[in-house]
Amino acid sequence: MKDIIEGFLKFQSDAYPERAELFKNLAYKQNPSTLFISCSDSRLVPELVTQHEPGELFVIRNAGNIVPSYGPEPGGVSASVEYAVTALQVTDVVICGHSDCGAMTAIAKCKCMDHMPAVGSWLRYADSARVVNEARTHSSERARIAAMVRENVIAQLENIKTHPSVRLAIREGRLALHGWVYDIESGSIDALDGATNTFVSLANHTNVRATPTQLNVAV
Ligand SMILES: [Zn+2]
């Protein structure tokens, strides 16, 4: 813990003065453009990967970057999604998985979760991804885990679309969804191209998104 407090003291003496004006402007308001949903994994830092400053990302982090489908008893993730989309009016949602994800590895390897019942229960929200991934053949265990990470991002994008606030915002053409997978070793990101349902290099395809902004659905 000593290093954490030393880090805070360094923030106060070095990093804060550099951004004093920014923090003054943020003191009573925030206007983030993006809801960023990622795994709690210590190796994925949304603000670092996107080079964004305080006030620019509204972040939800949990084991497995999971968004439970909307239901009659919404929890903390649902409340945060609703607040970001309805109150903060974010224009984009990124659901970002990552390589070597412990949660996805546990699912892909069918690890027994009896000693961590809360984790086991939480990961059930990735069941649709698990079932799809299990139905496929994979060239190696590493490939199976990597595919699980991707399938989970796709499944959570489907889950978030069951939230009324998200559905409304998409229908009104003011919200786009993005599905990313971050590779820890290379620092690269693959993004889901909703048009082809494949993951492509974000660096080479900067305009890809998981859903169109405009649905153009006649009602
Ligand atoms: Zn993870």
Residues whose N, C-alpha, C, O or C-beta is under 5 A from the ligand:
A	BS01	ZN	C39 D41 G64 C101 G102 A103
